[in-house]
Amino acid sequence: MPQAAPVSATPERTSAPALPVEDHAALDTAIAELEVGARTWSHLTLDQRGRLIDGIRASVVAVAEEWADVASTSKGIEPGHPLRGEEWLGGPYATLVALDAYRSTLKALAAGRSPLDGVKTDAAPGDRVRAHVFPLTAIDGMLLSGYTGEVWFEPGVGEAELRVEAGLGQLTPTEPGGIGLVLGAGNVTSIPVLDVMYELLAHNRVAILKVNPTQDVLVPVFERALAPLIEPGFLHIVRGGGDVGAYLSEHKGISHVHITGAASTFDAIVWGPSTGSGAAATARRKRENRPRLKKPITAELGGVSPIIIVPGEWSESDLAFQAEHVVTMRLHNSGHNCIAGQVVLLSADWPQREAFLEALRTAYDAAPRRPVWYPRSDEKLAAAASGYPGAVWCADGTRALIEVGPGDDATVLETTEFFSPVLGVVALPGNGQEFLDRAVAHANDRLTGTLGAHVIIDPLTQAALGEAFERAIADLRYGTVSINSWTAFGYMTPNLPWGGFPGATLQNVESGLGVVHNGMLLDHIERSVTRGPFRPFPRSAAPRSLGASQGRSFSVLPKPPWFVTSRTGAAVCEGFTRFRMEGNYAKLAGTLLQAFRA
């Protein structure tokens, strides 16, 4: 659960960056209007809330093309660039599928059913229940063939309890949750929108969204997309820098804060500045566990994500495909993702180690050029160059590939979230289960953060490891664990919760507190697990792709459209989004043909 110091009846206002007095009034007025909106929200029935989501969906459809275009252009991705599809998936697509998931949950609750009714559940290692929440429809199974998603719950929690408690705030819709401050992310455009929706539906909190300055250009799009929330007073959108965020986080009218960003920003909000004249007081407060912030806070803060490559017998096509997979995990959105894969954990004893590294070097350099656009990325790249003078710089010097040799210090690589195109390789001894267990322990103990981890393993090796493989997955202390898939698939799948692994505290926040998305509004969540095909179609249909892996590696999907190496990714991502918008199967057939030309 989110943590906070005890809240006094009248929380003290603490020092904050100076905000001009004339700006106070507008923010105070917005909060006063939201107070009225909070009371209105508590009077809406579940059916009325469902119809409101229908209205938001229609508004998102109306602005989807502009949304994707403005977002792409703001990141320097011009018309015709093969990577513009990222902004279709990361913006309107992610929003539409989330709205559909929430609509389905409200419909179930209004009919007196649990959102988990009809969802397969079974046992996971360690006295856990897991729910198989993707795919739930034939169309999901077709569009993302071979991909699955599971929610693993806290050990010891029973299925009956999970079904009864699914629904969170919508089980008590008349209980107002107050006003939440959402400090929006600056990298992926659906994040602030989905964070607002989760405040409203999981916690019955209306929201004031402070947009990150990198997304100011999208505010007119957000205002039209979310007009059904803005007009009745359930949402206000404001611009501004840290001074606005500080003023709002300390405002007596705000009952809760949610931030997507960096741990350093979280600490500044909760404890105070870490540099300058206030640093000593901040350190003392943290030492004495006296947070400056006197209200609850949740957060999603990123980290250093491992990519564990389990040794096996791979073909040349396997090596090339999985190298492109790893490169996508790092270079999607130019590396400006909280869930970007950063450290490849590779067996020093794998006979194909050098062949994989050669494929990785080739794919990393060959991926389409793009701007490194996020603020202060130049500082991050300079830090990588300083820490690892032997790094290989690819793509005209805009991407660093760091191969940590025996005896070299990997600390900087494993504890710094570079949030830019920096990919590292760390060698560990062993093969088979021995290597996997060592890599899991290394990721848990050495790498900063708990947001997501990746494991790449061929079907025959996975079958040979048997139940020990699932136990290793259970041992990974990460909020999303992705097997032969990228954790961003977990972000894009609305019924999967998104957040760090449970156990973080205000003093050691790791990858954050709480979760978002969680389309079924489930409680007692421990993690999400995604699984994908080791090989794309048609190689996925070969006998060696099936084996004893329960068909999990079969797929009719060719190269996924989110791969940075997909030649038709822009057209396919747009086509998938338009299908979610329009439901036109004839147009979808054309999109699927494009997918096979990737």
C-alpha angles and dihedrals in degrees: 000000000000113000132221141158116262110288116232122216089253110028114216118245110235131204114284138169108292113270115192110257092234089063093056094072096056092050092045090051091050091053092047089053091049090054088061090045091053090057091047092050091055090059096054117103121226089255091054091049089051091053089049089057088051088056092050090050092054090049092050091050090052093055100032097106093046090046093055093043096049092045093050094047092047088058094048095256103137127203111288095027111136092229099059088098089076089072093051091054097037094047125027097010095054090045096049096049090047092052089050091051093050090047090054091049093050090048091053093047092047089054092051095253131125116249085233094059109121093014116123115241130183142155125294124191119286101036092299132145118217130195122211100222101164130091101021097154133049092240092055089050091051100044093046100028114186095017122115136177131206135185113217115201132210114285115269098020111127128226094241091056092049093052094048094048098044108116102055109194093007089067087067102029096164093060107093118221097201124229123325125203112219113197099200127225119246102212112055117039100215094055098083092043094051092045089055091050092050092051089053100044105031096040108016088240121147111214148221108208116207104198119218109248090241087067099044089111089062096054094096089052092048091048092056095040092051098036091118087063097039098050097058092043100257094121141027122188119206135177128218148102134265092303091062092045091049093049092049096044089056096042114120090224093062114088100181140017128212122186134183108195142070129342089236090060090047091052092048090054096044102035109013137251118339095204136045129025094331097054096093093051090048092052091049093050091050092047091051094041094240106141117204089216108079099196138062120281135191125191148181108207112166125223142187108312120207126218108204113201108199110208117248142139105286131180122230088258090052091052092050095045095048091045088056088047092055092045090053091053089057105033103040107116086008090289093299094128128113087220099046112136108246111165122047111204106206132178113250087206098052109118089216095048096109092044090054092047091051090051089048093051091049095048094044092054096040099051112113115281117247139164120278090224112164115108115266094011088129088063091051092050090047090052090053091050092049095046095045112029090174094061117129111236115211137183096036093318097305098110130054124208111191119192107190109213129211109292093013119127113250095179098108092046093048098044104037120079097213094188088200138075099305118129124179135194122207121186122219127181126249144053135240118356092350091060094043093052091047091049092049091051091046092052093047095047106032109031122080117240138018105230101112146346133192131213121190115194134155118240097247093052091046091051091050092052091050118173091355088070092057090047089054090052089051090052093057107100098213134121092230124025115190123197114199088342138081119257088234085075085064089052091051095048105082099201090059115086115236124211146081125304114279118264104063119132137198089260095046104026097169105177096345147276126283130356139265136201098034094151094194091052092234126181132212092038120173104170149328122244123199127189130194141175117283089212130034124232130314093022089050088069094060115109093245089060092060113037114130095333093107091247092293092132096053117104139160089203115105120207105339113254092234092063108112087225095057109119092202098035095116094053094043096047090049090046093051090051093048089052089055088049099045109014090223107161094186091059090043089059089059091049091052090052088054089051090059089057093058 
